[in-house]
Amino acid sequence: MLILTREVGETFSIGDDITVQILAIQGNQVRFGITAPSHIKVHRAEVYRRIAQRLSQQREEIAGERCP
């Protein structure tokens, strides 16, 4: 894991196409903005888990329909 220290207004890059800028720091919360190409999906972890779970359930339903 890479650990960075940044101040408000500073940025860091991920690869050539993704930039993360620190927008605000209030207490133990950090607000940041992500600039990325539209084909790259960016989700909070809890949202990503729900999406992955939904896709898994859909695959199971499709597999169940194919097997008599």
N, CA, C and O atoms as CSV, one atom per row, in Angstrom:
chain,resi,resn,atom,element,x,y,z
A,1,MET,N,N,0.853,-1.172,0.000
A,1,MET,CA,C,0.000,0.000,0.000
A,1,MET,C,C,0.899,1.235,0.000
A,1,MET,O,O,1.832,1.340,0.796
A,2,LEU,N,N,0.608,2.146,-0.888
A,2,LEU,CA,C,1.302,3.427,-0.931
A,2,LEU,C,C,0.554,4.405,-0.037
A,2,LEU,O,O,-0.662,4.553,-0.166
A,3,ILE,N,N,1.250,5.065,0.854
A,3,ILE,CA,C,0.633,6.052,1.743
A,3,ILE,C,C,1.200,7.419,1.389
A,3,ILE,O,O,2.415,7.610,1.365
A,4,LEU,N,N,0.308,8.370,1.113
A,4,LEU,CA,C,0.709,9.715,0.712
A,4,LEU,C,C,0.225,10.739,1.718
A,4,LEU,O,O,-0.811,10.557,2.357
A,5,THR,N,N,0.974,11.807,1.854
A,5,THR,CA,C,0.539,12.956,2.639
A,5,THR,C,C,0.355,14.112,1.671
A,5,THR,O,O,1.284,14.481,0.953
A,6,ARG,N,N,-0.832,14.678,1.650
A,6,ARG,CA,C,-1.153,15.776,0.739
A,6,ARG,C,C,-1.866,16.866,1.514
A,6,ARG,O,O,-2.465,16.615,2.560
A,7,GLU,N,N,-1.795,18.069,0.994
A,7,GLU,CA,C,-2.528,19.195,1.565
A,7,GLU,C,C,-3.638,19.593,0.606
A,7,GLU,O,O,-3.636,19.191,-0.557
A,8,VAL,N,N,-4.584,20.383,1.095
A,8,VAL,CA,C,-5.697,20.842,0.264
A,8,VAL,C,C,-5.138,21.521,-0.984
A,8,VAL,O,O,-4.227,22.345,-0.911
A,9,GLY,N,N,-5.707,21.155,-2.125
A,9,GLY,CA,C,-5.299,21.719,-3.404
A,9,GLY,C,C,-4.242,20.895,-4.120
A,9,GLY,O,O,-4.047,21.057,-5.325
A,10,GLU,N,N,-3.559,20.017,-3.403
A,10,GLU,CA,C,-2.533,19.196,-4.029
A,10,GLU,C,C,-3.167,17.982,-4.701
A,10,GLU,O,O,-4.275,17.570,-4.359
A,11,THR,N,N,-2.445,17.423,-5.657
A,11,THR,CA,C,-2.951,16.291,-6.428
A,11,THR,C,C,-1.934,15.159,-6.432
A,11,THR,O,O,-0.772,15.330,-6.066
A,12,PHE,N,N,-2.414,14.001,-6.858
A,12,PHE,CA,C,-1.522,12.898,-7.204
A,12,PHE,C,C,-2.144,12.158,-8.375
A,12,PHE,O,O,-3.348,12.253,-8.616
A,13,SER,N,N,-1.315,11.422,-9.098
A,13,SER,CA,C,-1.760,10.731,-10.302
A,13,SER,C,C,-1.700,9.231,-10.106
A,13,SER,O,O,-0.865,8.706,-9.369
A,14,ILE,N,N,-2.611,8.556,-10.788
A,14,ILE,CA,C,-2.616,7.101,-10.857
A,14,ILE,C,C,-2.517,6.767,-12.340
A,14,ILE,O,O,-3.461,6.988,-13.099
A,15,GLY,N,N,-1.389,6.242,-12.741
A,15,GLY,CA,C,-1.161,5.999,-14.161
A,15,GLY,C,C,-1.117,7.312,-14.916
A,15,GLY,O,O,-0.813,8.359,-14.346
A,16,ASP,N,N,-1.421,7.247,-16.201
A,16,ASP,CA,C,-1.378,8.437,-17.049
A,16,ASP,C,C,-2.702,9.176,-17.104
A,16,ASP,O,O,-2.740,10.350,-17.472
A,17,ASP,N,N,-3.803,8.497,-16.738
A,17,ASP,CA,C,-5.133,9.036,-17.018
A,17,ASP,C,C,-5.945,9.446,-15.798
A,17,ASP,O,O,-7.022,10.021,-15.958
A,18,ILE,N,N,-5.478,9.178,-14.602
A,18,ILE,CA,C,-6.289,9.435,-13.410
A,18,ILE,C,C,-5.565,10.417,-12.499
A,18,ILE,O,O,-4.390,10.241,-12.179
A,19,THR,N,N,-6.293,11.458,-12.086
A,19,THR,CA,C,-5.753,12.456,-11.168
A,19,THR,C,C,-6.698,12.579,-9.983
A,19,THR,O,O,-7.917,12.623,-10.150
A,20,VAL,N,N,-6.130,12.634,-8.791
A,20,VAL,CA,C,-6.905,12.800,-7.565
A,20,VAL,C,C,-6.449,14.098,-6.909
A,20,VAL,O,O,-5.257,14.298,-6.676
A,21,GLN,N,N,-7.411,14.984,-6.611
A,21,GLN,CA,C,-7.098,16.265,-5.971
A,21,GLN,C,C,-7.771,16.330,-4.606
A,21,GLN,O,O,-8.949,16.000,-4.469
A,22,ILE,N,N,-7.015,16.757,-3.601
A,22,ILE,CA,C,-7.567,16.946,-2.265
A,22,ILE,C,C,-8.325,18.272,-2.269
A,22,ILE,O,O,-7.738,19.321,-2.532
A,23,LEU,N,N,-9.623,18.228,-1.979
A,23,LEU,CA,C,-10.471,19.420,-2.027
A,23,LEU,C,C,-10.681,20.043,-0.657
A,23,LEU,O,O,-10.711,21.267,-0.532
A,24,ALA,N,N,-10.828,19.214,0.375
A,24,ALA,CA,C,-11.078,19.742,1.721
A,24,ALA,C,C,-10.722,18.688,2.756
A,24,ALA,O,O,-10.804,17.487,2.501
A,25,ILE,N,N,-10.327,19.161,3.923
A,25,ILE,CA,C,-10.074,18.289,5.067
A,25,ILE,C,C,-10.795,18.901,6.255
A,25,ILE,O,O,-10.542,20.048,6.623
A,26,GLN,N,N,-11.704,18.121,6.859
A,26,GLN,CA,C,-12.444,18.580,8.036
A,26,GLN,C,C,-12.422,17.467,9.070
A,26,GLN,O,O,-13.079,16.440,8.902
A,27,GLY,N,N,-11.671,17.672,10.126
A,27,GLY,CA,C,-11.554,16.634,11.151
A,27,GLY,C,C,-10.926,15.390,10.565
A,27,GLY,O,O,-9.822,15.433,10.023
A,28,ASN,N,N,-11.649,14.263,10.680
A,28,ASN,CA,C,-11.117,13.014,10.140
A,28,ASN,C,C,-11.702,12.664,8.774
A,28,ASN,O,O,-11.607,11.518,8.335
A,29,GLN,N,N,-12.304,13.641,8.101
A,29,GLN,CA,C,-12.856,13.415,6.770
A,29,GLN,C,C,-12.048,14.174,5.730
A,29,GLN,O,O,-11.627,15.311,5.947
A,30,VAL,N,N,-11.845,13.520,4.600
A,30,VAL,CA,C,-11.134,14.129,3.479
A,30,VAL,C,C,-12.076,14.120,2.283
A,30,VAL,O,O,-12.662,13.087,1.961
A,31,ARG,N,N,-12.223,15.253,1.631
A,31,ARG,CA,C,-13.024,15.345,0.409
A,31,ARG,C,C,-12.038,15.463,-0.747
A,31,ARG,O,O,-11.161,16.327,-0.745
A,32,PHE,N,N,-12.193,14.588,-1.728
A,32,PHE,CA,C,-11.288,14.639,-2.866
A,32,PHE,C,C,-12.068,14.458,-4.150
A,32,PHE,O,O,-13.167,13.903,-4.158
A,33,GLY,N,N,-11.481,14.935,-5.239
A,33,GLY,CA,C,-12.085,14.813,-6.555
A,33,GLY,C,C,-11.231,13.911,-7.422
A,33,GLY,O,O,-10.004,13.927,-7.334
A,34,ILE,N,N,-11.884,13.127,-8.255
A,34,ILE,CA,C,-11.180,12.197,-9.137
A,34,ILE,C,C,-11.495,12.566,-10.578
A,34,ILE,O,O,-12.659,12.677,-10.962
A,35,THR,N,N,-10.453,12.754,-11.365
A,35,THR,CA,C,-10.600,12.977,-12.794
A,35,THR,C,C,-10.097,11.727,-13.494
A,35,THR,O,O,-8.934,11.350,-13.353
A,36,ALA,N,N,-10.991,11.081,-14.258
A,36,ALA,CA,C,-10.630,9.835,-14.939
A,36,ALA,C,C,-11.416,9.749,-16.244
A,36,ALA,O,O,-12.473,10.368,-16.373
A,37,PRO,N,N,-10.910,8.989,-17.207
A,37,PRO,CA,C,-11.657,8.786,-18.447
A,37,PRO,C,C,-13.013,8.142,-18.152
A,37,PRO,O,O,-13.168,7.429,-17.160
A,38,SER,N,N,-13.977,8.396,-19.010
A,38,SER,CA,C,-15.341,7.919,-18.762
A,38,SER,C,C,-15.451,6.394,-18.761
A,38,SER,O,O,-16.393,5.855,-18.179
A,39,HIS,N,N,-14.522,5.690,-19.392
A,39,HIS,CA,C,-14.608,4.222,-19.411
A,39,HIS,C,C,-14.103,3.592,-18.111
A,39,HIS,O,O,-14.235,2.383,-17.924
A,40,ILE,N,N,-13.531,4.390,-17.218
A,40,ILE,CA,C,-13.064,3.880,-15.935
A,40,ILE,C,C,-14.133,4.163,-14.888
A,40,ILE,O,O,-14.490,5.316,-14.645
A,41,LYS,N,N,-14.635,3.107,-14.276
A,41,LYS,CA,C,-15.683,3.259,-13.268
A,41,LYS,C,C,-15.046,3.527,-11.912
A,41,LYS,O,O,-14.073,2.873,-11.535
A,42,VAL,N,N,-15.596,4.489,-11.185
A,42,VAL,CA,C,-15.102,4.840,-9.853
A,42,VAL,C,C,-16.278,4.723,-8.887
A,42,VAL,O,O,-17.284,5.414,-9.043
A,43,HIS,N,N,-16.152,3.846,-7.886
A,43,HIS,CA,C,-17.214,3.630,-6.907
A,43,HIS,C,C,-16.635,3.627,-5.500
A,43,HIS,O,O,-15.485,3.237,-5.297
A,44,ARG,N,N,-17.427,4.061,-4.535
A,44,ARG,CA,C,-17.074,3.829,-3.134
A,44,ARG,C,C,-17.116,2.322,-2.896
A,44,ARG,O,O,-17.834,1.606,-3.595
A,45,ALA,N,N,-16.357,1.836,-1.921
A,45,ALA,CA,C,-16.250,0.392,-1.682
A,45,ALA,C,C,-17.609,-0.247,-1.423
A,45,ALA,O,O,-17.897,-1.322,-1.951
A,46,GLU,N,N,-18.456,0.407,-0.608
A,46,GLU,CA,C,-19.755,-0.202,-0.288
A,46,GLU,C,C,-20.665,-0.266,-1.506
A,46,GLU,O,O,-21.464,-1.196,-1.621
A,47,VAL,N,N,-20.567,0.689,-2.411
A,47,VAL,CA,C,-21.352,0.666,-3.648
A,47,VAL,C,C,-20.830,-0.442,-4.557
A,47,VAL,O,O,-21.614,-1.183,-5.151
A,48,TYR,N,N,-19.523,-0.553,-4.665
A,48,TYR,CA,C,-18.927,-1.592,-5.499
A,48,TYR,C,C,-19.337,-2.986,-5.014
A,48,TYR,O,O,-19.641,-3.858,-5.827
A,49,ARG,N,N,-19.347,-3.200,-3.696
A,49,ARG,CA,C,-19.756,-4.503,-3.156
A,49,ARG,C,C,-21.203,-4.823,-3.530
A,49,ARG,O,O,-21.514,-5.961,-3.878
A,50,ARG,N,N,-22.093,-3.820,-3.459
A,50,ARG,CA,C,-23.497,-4.057,-3.835
A,50,ARG,C,C,-23.612,-4.396,-5.316
A,50,ARG,O,O,-24.370,-5.291,-5.690
A,51,ILE,N,N,-22.867,-3.693,-6.159
A,51,ILE,CA,C,-22.894,-3.968,-7.596
A,51,ILE,C,C,-22.393,-5.381,-7.860
A,51,ILE,O,O,-23.015,-6.127,-8.617
A,52,ALA,N,N,-21.274,-5.757,-7.244
A,52,ALA,CA,C,-20.702,-7.091,-7.442
A,52,ALA,C,C,-21.668,-8.172,-6.961
A,52,ALA,O,O,-21.812,-9.208,-7.611
A,53,GLN,N,N,-22.327,-7.938,-5.829
A,53,GLN,CA,C,-23.289,-8.909,-5.306
A,53,GLN,C,C,-24.468,-9.062,-6.264
A,53,GLN,O,O,-24.912,-10.179,-6.530
A,54,ARG,N,N,-24.974,-7.949,-6.780
A,54,ARG,CA,C,-26.095,-7.990,-7.717
A,54,ARG,C,C,-25.707,-8.752,-8.990
A,54,ARG,O,O,-26.488,-9.562,-9.489
A,55,LEU,N,N,-24.506,-8.495,-9.512
A,55,LEU,CA,C,-24.054,-9.204,-10.712
A,55,LEU,C,C,-23.910,-10.697,-10.448
A,55,LEU,O,O,-24.254,-11.514,-11.302
A,56,SER,N,N,-23.408,-11.057,-9.281
A,56,SER,CA,C,-23.258,-12.464,-8.920
A,56,SER,C,C,-24.623,-13.150,-8.855
A,56,SER,O,O,-24.783,-14.271,-9.338
A,57,GLN,N,N,-25.598,-12.478,-8.261
A,57,GLN,CA,C,-26.949,-13.040,-8.175
A,57,GLN,C,C,-27.550,-13.211,-9.561
A,57,GLN,O,O,-28.209,-14.216,-9.830
A,58,GLN,N,N,-27.330,-12.234,-10.449
A,58,GLN,CA,C,-27.853,-12.336,-11.807
A,58,GLN,C,C,-27.218,-13.508,-12.550
A,58,GLN,O,O,-27.902,-14.227,-13.280
A,59,ARG,N,N,-25.913,-13.703,-12.367
A,59,ARG,CA,C,-25.236,-14.835,-13.014
A,59,ARG,C,C,-25.798,-16.164,-12.506
A,59,ARG,O,O,-26.011,-17.092,-13.286
A,60,GLU,N,N,-26.035,-16.248,-11.201
A,60,GLU,CA,C,-26.594,-17.478,-10.626
A,60,GLU,C,C,-27.989,-17.748,-11.181
A,60,GLU,O,O,-28.330,-18.893,-11.476
A,61,GLU,N,N,-28.796,-16.695,-11.325
A,61,GLU,CA,C,-30.147,-16.860,-11.869
A,61,GLU,C,C,-30.088,-17.336,-13.313
A,61,GLU,O,O,-30.851,-18.215,-13.713
A,62,ILE,N,N,-29.180,-16.756,-14.095
A,62,ILE,CA,C,-29.043,-17.159,-15.498
A,62,ILE,C,C,-28.564,-18.603,-15.582
A,62,ILE,O,O,-29.075,-19.377,-16.392
A,63,ALA,N,N,-27.591,-18.973,-14.757
A,63,ALA,CA,C,-27.082,-20.348,-14.750
A,63,ALA,C,C,-28.186,-21.316,-14.337
A,63,ALA,O,O,-28.279,-22.411,-14.891
A,64,GLY,N,N,-29.016,-20.938,-13.386
A,64,GLY,CA,C,-30.124,-21.776,-12.944
A,64,GLY,C,C,-31.161,-21.975,-14.029
A,64,GLY,O,O,-31.766,-23.044,-14.115
A,65,GLU,N,N,-31.377,-20.967,-14.859
A,65,GLU,CA,C,-32.334,-21.076,-15.955
A,65,GLU,C,C,-31.821,-22.004,-17.041
A,65,GLU,O,O,-32.617,-22.644,-17.729
A,66,ARG,N,N,-30.514,-22.091,-17.210
A,66,ARG,CA,C,-29.931,-22.928,-18.261
A,66,ARG,C,C,-29.882,-24.394,-17.864
A,66,ARG,O,O,-29.901,-25.269,-18.730
A,67,CYS,N,N,-29.818,-24.675,-16.561
A,67,CYS,CA,C,-29.730,-26.063,-16.089
A,67,CYS,C,C,-31.118,-26.550,-15.690
A,67,CYS,O,O,-31.744,-25.980,-14.796
A,68,PRO,N,N,-31.607,-27.614,-16.355
A,68,PRO,CA,C,-32.949,-28.127,-15.997
A,68,PRO,C,C,-32.953,-28.892,-14.702
A,68,PRO,O,O,-34.000,-29.379,-14.275
